Amino acid sequence: MKPLVKECCKGWCEGHCRLSSSVEGWGCRLMVCLPDVMPRDKHERGKLFHKVYSYAESCGVLECPHYRESIIDEVIDDPDKLRELVLMCRRSRADLLSENFETPYN
């Protein structure tokens, strides 16, 4: 198991894996693979699934005992959950472009 995933598992408790208090996301707080647009058809949903699954695989999330791979399908098939992620991505980008955005390096 990758060190980051191992460290995250140590702090696990109910609700620990959510992206935020209001957004479940991909079922893991380490999965920050945010779509910038809603997929319009089955082909685009397939591409998004591949992108998210590949990300989960590369960062070691699939090895986490608390992670359910099926959540990727659940989010992609649920327009409301997917919309939450798209909106979160837009808010994140807006924050980054804001003059008032504070970084740890300011």
C-alpha positions as CSV (number, residue, x, y, z in Angstrom):
1,M,0.0,0.0,0.0
2,K,1.3,3.4,-0.9
3,P,2.4,5.6,2.1
4,L,-0.3,8.3,1.5
5,V,-3.1,5.7,1.4
6,K,-1.7,3.9,4.4
7,E,-1.5,7.2,6.4
8,C,-5.1,8.1,5.4
9,C,-6.3,4.7,6.5
10,K,-4.9,5.3,10.0
11,G,-7.3,8.3,10.5
12,W,-10.3,6.5,9.1
13,C,-13.7,7.0,10.8
14,E,-17.3,7.4,9.5
15,G,-17.4,10.2,7.0
16,H,-13.6,10.3,6.7
17,C,-13.6,9.4,3.0
18,R,-15.8,12.3,1.8
19,L,-14.4,15.0,-0.3
20,S,-16.0,17.6,1.9
21,S,-18.8,17.7,4.4
22,S,-21.4,18.3,1.7
23,V,-19.8,16.3,-1.2
24,E,-19.1,12.5,-1.1
25,G,-17.2,12.7,-4.3
26,W,-15.6,9.5,-5.6
27,G,-15.7,7.9,-2.1
28,C,-12.2,8.9,-1.1
29,R,-10.7,12.2,0.0
30,L,-7.6,11.4,-2.0
31,M,-9.6,11.2,-5.2
32,V,-9.4,14.8,-6.3
33,C,-10.0,14.0,-10.0
34,L,-12.7,16.6,-10.6
35,P,-14.5,16.7,-13.9
36,D,-14.8,20.2,-15.4
37,V,-17.9,19.4,-17.5
38,M,-20.9,17.0,-17.3
39,P,-20.5,14.1,-19.7
40,R,-23.1,14.4,-22.4
41,D,-23.4,10.8,-23.5
42,K,-22.3,7.2,-22.8
43,H,-19.0,7.6,-24.6
44,E,-18.0,10.6,-22.4
45,R,-19.2,8.8,-19.3
46,G,-16.9,5.9,-20.3
47,K,-14.0,8.3,-20.8
48,L,-14.6,9.8,-17.4
49,F,-14.8,6.4,-15.7
50,H,-11.5,5.5,-17.3
51,K,-9.9,8.7,-16.1
52,V,-11.1,8.3,-12.5
53,Y,-10.3,4.6,-12.3
54,S,-6.8,5.2,-13.7
55,Y,-6.3,7.9,-11.2
56,A,-7.5,5.7,-8.3
57,E,-5.1,2.9,-9.5
58,S,-2.1,5.2,-9.9
59,C,-2.4,6.8,-6.5
60,G,-3.1,3.5,-4.8
61,V,-6.6,4.1,-3.6
62,L,-7.8,0.8,-5.0
63,E,-5.7,-0.9,-2.3
64,C,-7.5,0.9,0.5
65,P,-9.7,-1.5,2.5
66,H,-12.3,1.2,2.9
67,Y,-12.6,2.0,-0.8
68,R,-15.5,0.6,-2.9
69,E,-14.6,0.6,-6.6
70,S,-18.3,0.5,-7.5
71,I,-18.8,4.1,-6.2
72,I,-17.2,5.4,-9.5
73,D,-20.1,3.8,-11.5
74,E,-22.6,5.1,-8.9
75,V,-21.4,8.7,-9.2
76,I,-21.1,8.6,-13.0
77,D,-24.7,7.2,-13.3
78,D,-26.1,9.8,-10.8
79,P,-26.4,13.3,-12.5
80,D,-26.8,15.0,-9.1
81,K,-23.6,13.5,-7.6
82,L,-21.7,14.2,-10.8
83,R,-23.0,17.8,-10.9
84,E,-21.7,18.3,-7.3
85,L,-18.2,17.4,-8.5
86,V,-18.4,19.6,-11.5
87,L,-19.6,22.6,-9.4
88,M,-16.8,21.8,-6.9
89,C,-14.3,21.9,-9.7
90,R,-15.6,25.3,-10.9
91,R,-15.5,26.7,-7.3
92,S,-11.9,25.5,-7.0
93,R,-10.8,27.1,-10.2
94,A,-12.6,30.3,-9.3
95,D,-10.8,30.3,-6.0
96,L,-7.4,29.8,-7.7
97,L,-8.1,32.7,-10.0
98,S,-9.3,35.0,-7.3
99,E,-6.9,37.7,-6.1
100,N,-7.9,37.0,-2.5
101,F,-7.0,33.3,-2.6
102,E,-4.6,32.5,0.2
103,T,-2.0,29.8,-0.4
104,P,0.4,28.4,2.2
105,Y,3.1,30.3,0.3
106,N,1.6,33.8,0.8
